[in-house]
């Protein structure tokens, strides 16, 4: 929930979400999420470890982001379809 007034400018707002998850945590799904190790060592191998970008808008880092974010987008689409079916609504786009 965002506790800010509506954006009335011509510019889009940008949000940033960070999740710091211990390396012993794993998903219950059948995929291995991508993550960047920010401290310590990964002795469990539950995440596909990503390297930090070398510079701002580094081409390789942008490609890595697209690869890492893809499964999350796929899950969103799947969940939107399930929600629409549950709500009895066709062709609903719940997020942008």
PAVO-692035 format. One line per field, with one value per residue: residue number from 1; residue in three letters; x, y, z negated of N, C-alpha, C in turn. Coordinates in steps of 0.05 Angstrom, whole numbers. Each point is the difference from the previous one (the first is absolute). Example, Ala and Ser with C-alpha at 12.3 -4.5 7.8 and 13.67 -1.06 7.14 Angstrom:
i = [1,2] .
aa = [ALA,SER] .
n_xx = [264,-7] .
n_yy = [-114,21] .
n_zz = [-156,14] .
ca_xx = [-18,16] .
ca_yy = [24,24] .
ca_zz = [0,-1] .
c_xx = [18,-15] .
c_yy = [24,22] .
c_zz = [0,-14] .
END
This chain:
i = [1,2,3,4,5,6,7,8,9,10,11,12,13,14,15,16,17,18,19,20,21,22,23,24,25,26,27,28,29,30,31,32,33,34,35,36,37,38,39,40,41,42,43,44,45,46,47,48,49,50,51,52,53,54,55,56,57,58,59,60,61,62,63,64,65,66,67,68,69,70,71,72,73,74,75,76,77,78,79,80,81,82,83,84,85,86,87,88,89,90,91,92,93,94,95,96] .
aa = [UNK,UNK,UNK,UNK,UNK,UNK,UNK,UNK,UNK,UNK,UNK,UNK,UNK,UNK,UNK,UNK,UNK,UNK,UNK,UNK,UNK,UNK,UNK,UNK,UNK,UNK,UNK,UNK,UNK,UNK,UNK,UNK,UNK,UNK,UNK,UNK,UNK,UNK,UNK,UNK,UNK,UNK,UNK,UNK,UNK,UNK,UNK,UNK,UNK,UNK,UNK,UNK,UNK,UNK,UNK,UNK,UNK,UNK,UNK,UNK,UNK,UNK,UNK,UNK,UNK,UNK,UNK,UNK,UNK,UNK,UNK,UNK,UNK,UNK,UNK,UNK,UNK,UNK,UNK,UNK,UNK,UNK,UNK,UNK,UNK,UNK,UNK,UNK,UNK,UNK,UNK,UNK,UNK,UNK,UNK,UNK] .
n_xx = [17,-6,13,-1,-1,-21,13,2,26,14,13,10,-12,21,-5,11,1,9,7,7,8,-1,24,-8,-12,-21,-5,-26,5,-4,7,23,-9,3,24,5,22,-11,0,23,-7,-4,-8,-22,6,-17,19,-8,25,-7,15,12,-15,15,-22,-8,-23,16,7,21,1,-6,16,17,-7,0,22,9,-10,8,11,8,6,12,10,7,7,13,9,5,9,13,8,5,10,14,6,3,24,-6,24,6,11,11,22,18] .
n_yy = [-23,18,13,3,26,1,-12,26,-9,7,-2,-23,-11,-3,-26,-4,-25,-3,-24,0,-21,-15,-9,-5,23,-14,-1,1,19,-5,23,9,16,22,3,23,-13,11,-24,-8,-25,-11,-15,12,20,13,17,10,-1,25,9,17,21,3,10,25,-12,-16,-4,-12,21,15,-15,2,26,2,-14,16,21,-14,-17,22,10,-23,0,25,-6,-21,15,18,-21,-10,24,5,-24,4,24,-18,10,8,-6,-6,24,-14,-4,19] .
n_zz = [0,17,-18,26,4,17,19,-1,0,20,-23,7,-21,-15,-2,-23,4,-24,5,-25,14,-22,4,-25,6,6,25,0,19,26,-10,10,-19,13,-10,-13,-4,-22,-12,-9,-5,24,-21,9,16,-16,5,22,-7,-3,19,-17,9,22,13,-2,2,-13,25,-10,-17,20,15,-21,-2,26,-2,-20,13,21,-18,-12,24,6,-25,5,25,-11,-19,18,16,-21,-6,25,1,-22,10,19,4,24,10,-25,1,-20,15,-2] .
ca_xx = [-17,15,-13,7,-22,3,20,-14,19,3,21,-7,15,16,2,22,-5,23,-5,24,-9,23,6,-12,-28,-4,-28,-15,-6,19,20,21,1,26,6,28,10,11,17,5,4,-24,7,-24,-5,-28,-4,19,14,6,23,-9,7,26,-4,-28,-12,18,-16,-2,-17,-27,-8,-2,-25,-22,0,-8,-28,-19,-18,-19,-21,-16,-17,-21,-20,-15,-17,-21,-20,-15,-17,-22,-18,-14,-19,-20,5,17,18,6,28,0,24,13] .
ca_yy = [23,25,22,25,10,-8,14,17,11,-16,-20,-24,-5,-24,-13,-18,-19,-18,-22,-13,-27,-18,-19,-27,0,-10,2,-25,-5,-16,17,11,29,13,18,9,-4,26,-4,-28,-21,-16,-28,-16,-1,2,23,5,24,20,18,28,13,13,28,7,-9,-19,-17,-27,1,4,-27,-17,8,-11,-29,-5,10,-15,-19,15,9,-23,-6,21,-6,-23,8,17,-17,-14,19,7,-23,-2,23,-2,23,-7,19,22,4,11,16,12] .
ca_zz = [0,2,-15,13,17,27,17,19,19,24,-4,-15,-24,1,-26,-3,-21,-5,-19,-10,-7,-7,21,-6,9,28,10,1,28,15,14,-17,4,1,-23,-2,-27,-9,-23,-8,20,6,-3,5,29,6,18,22,-9,20,-6,1,25,0,2,4,26,12,18,-11,-23,10,9,-23,-13,16,-5,-28,-5,17,-14,-16,19,7,-23,-2,21,-8,-23,11,13,-21,-13,19,2,-26,-3,21,18,23,10,-19,-5,-27,-5,24] .
c_xx = [18,-14,9,-24,4,20,-15,18,-1,20,-10,16,15,1,23,-6,24,-9,26,-9,24,3,-12,-29,-2,-29,-14,-8,22,21,19,2,29,3,29,8,13,18,3,4,-26,9,-23,-7,-29,-6,21,14,8,24,-11,9,27,-3,-30,-8,19,-17,-4,-19,-29,-11,-4,-26,-24,-2,-11,-29,-20,-18,-20,-23,-19,-19,-23,-22,-17,-19,-23,-22,-16,-19,-24,-20,-16,-21,-21,2,19,18,5,30,1,24,11,29] .
c_yy = [25,22,27,10,-9,16,16,13,-18,-22,-24,-2,-26,-11,-19,-18,-18,-21,-13,-27,-17,-21,-28,-1,-10,3,-27,-7,-16,17,11,30,11,19,8,-3,27,-3,-30,-19,-15,-29,-18,-3,1,23,-1,26,18,17,29,13,14,30,5,-7,-17,-19,-28,0,3,-27,-19,6,-12,-30,-6,7,-16,-19,15,11,-23,-7,21,-5,-24,7,18,-16,-16,18,7,-23,-3,22,-1,23,-9,23,24,2,14,17,10,-7] .
c_zz = [0,-14,10,16,29,15,21,21,25,-2,-16,-25,3,-29,-1,-24,-4,-20,-7,-12,-7,22,-5,9,29,8,-3,28,13,15,-20,5,1,-23,1,-30,-9,-25,-5,23,4,-1,9,30,8,20,23,-7,24,-8,0,26,-3,1,5,29,16,17,-11,-24,8,10,-23,-15,15,-4,-28,-4,15,-15,-18,16,7,-23,-3,20,-8,-23,9,13,-20,-15,17,2,-26,-3,22,20,22,7,-18,-3,-27,-7,26,1] .
END
